[in-house]
Amino acid sequence: MANISDVITSKVRVKILNLFYSNLKEMYHVRGIVREVGEEINAVRRELIRLETAGILKKEQRGNRVYYFVRSDYPLFGDILSIVSKETGLGKQLIESKSKLGKVSYIMFSGRFSRGKSRKKDDEVEILVVGDIVLPELAAIVRVYESKLGRDINYTVMSREELDYRKKRRDPFLLGILTASRTMIIGDEEELIG
């Protein structure tokens, strides 16, 4: 499986990016980052300086501590988020379990879900899964992450035929999902929308 370490050779930088992009709302101070990633403090400081200089992270002084957080205005923010979503948490588990899930064509996370934000409405779909899916297997994987989040994850499963039919009929439910921001976990975005 391809992952971010194929592109970024610094394992410390990869760990820091995974930490920050898995917890977008969080601010971390240097020692907290060291504890989370399990690396030497000097290596972490060096990578934080590089990430801040590149504009990926921003720092803020609070008392005698310096806190770092993700800059959502970074031009490649969405791209890094997409990579990290596939490499950590539920995205990683779904990719690793792809063969157990059946014939998966697409898995898409809503933009809000990828960013760790809660749903605006109870009926808002956070995950769309398309293919011939083994529902009990998918439900078991999602349940584990629901317990970690402490809330339900709203997901929809449909076959390729149903997806194509709903697209042709311009189904409002499906159009609402496809016109919102998204992160593709499995499959090609152009094919899903087209």
ChimeraX attribute file (.defattr): number of C-alpha atoms within 10 A of each C-alpha:
attribute: neighborCount
match mode: 1-to-1
recipient: residues
	/A:1	6
	/A:2	9
	/A:3	12
	/A:4	18
	/A:5	13
	/A:6	10
	/A:7	9
	/A:8	11
	/A:9	10
	/A:10	12
	/A:11	14
	/A:12	22
	/A:13	21
	/A:14	19
	/A:15	19
	/A:16	20
	/A:17	22
	/A:18	20
	/A:19	18
	/A:20	20
	/A:21	25
	/A:22	19
	/A:23	15
	/A:24	17
	/A:25	12
	/A:26	13
	/A:27	17
	/A:28	18
	/A:29	16
	/A:30	17
	/A:31	15
	/A:32	12
	/A:33	22
	/A:34	19
	/A:35	11
	/A:36	13
	/A:37	17
	/A:38	12
	/A:39	15
	/A:40	12
	/A:41	14
	/A:42	11
	/A:43	13
	/A:44	21
	/A:45	16
	/A:46	12
	/A:47	19
	/A:48	23
	/A:49	14
	/A:50	14
	/A:51	18
	/A:52	16
	/A:53	11
	/A:54	11
	/A:55	17
	/A:56	20
	/A:57	20
	/A:58	18
	/A:59	17
	/A:60	12
	/A:61	10
	/A:62	9
	/A:63	6
	/A:64	6
	/A:65	12
	/A:66	14
	/A:67	18
	/A:68	21
	/A:69	20
	/A:70	23
	/A:71	15
	/A:72	15
	/A:73	11
	/A:74	13
	/A:75	11
	/A:76	12
	/A:77	15
	/A:78	18
	/A:79	11
	/A:80	16
	/A:81	22
	/A:82	21
	/A:83	19
	/A:84	23
	/A:85	22
	/A:86	22
	/A:87	21
	/A:88	15
	/A:89	13
	/A:90	18
	/A:91	23
	/A:92	15
	/A:93	15
	/A:94	21
	/A:95	18
	/A:96	14
	/A:97	14
	/A:98	17
	/A:99	12
	/A:100	14
	/A:101	20
	/A:102	15
	/A:103	14
	/A:104	21
	/A:105	18
	/A:106	21
	/A:107	23
	/A:108	25
	/A:109	25
	/A:110	23
	/A:111	19
	/A:112	18
	/A:113	19
	/A:114	25
	/A:115	20
	/A:116	15
	/A:117	12
	/A:118	13
	/A:119	15
	/A:120	8
	/A:121	7
	/A:122	9
	/A:123	10
	/A:124	18
	/A:125	20
	/A:126	20
	/A:127	24
	/A:128	20
	/A:129	21
	/A:130	23
	/A:131	19
	/A:132	16
	/A:133	20
	/A:134	14
	/A:135	11
	/A:136	10
	/A:137	14
	/A:138	19
	/A:139	12
	/A:140	11
	/A:141	15
	/A:142	20
	/A:143	15
	/A:144	12
	/A:145	16
	/A:146	15
	/A:147	11
	/A:148	10
	/A:149	11
	/A:150	9
	/A:151	11
	/A:152	12
	/A:153	19
	/A:154	16
	/A:155	18
	/A:156	12
	/A:157	18
	/A:158	15
	/A:159	17
	/A:160	17
	/A:161	12
	/A:162	13
	/A:163	18
	/A:164	15
	/A:165	12
	/A:166	15
	/A:167	18
	/A:168	9
	/A:169	11
	/A:170	11
	/A:171	12
	/A:172	11
	/A:173	13
	/A:174	15
	/A:175	14
	/A:176	11
	/A:177	18
	/A:178	17
	/A:179	9
	/A:180	10
	/A:181	12
	/A:182	22
	/A:183	24
	/A:184	22
	/A:185	23
	/A:186	19
	/A:187	14
	/A:188	13
	/A:189	16
	/A:190	7
	/A:191	9
	/A:192	18
	/A:193	12
	/A:194	7
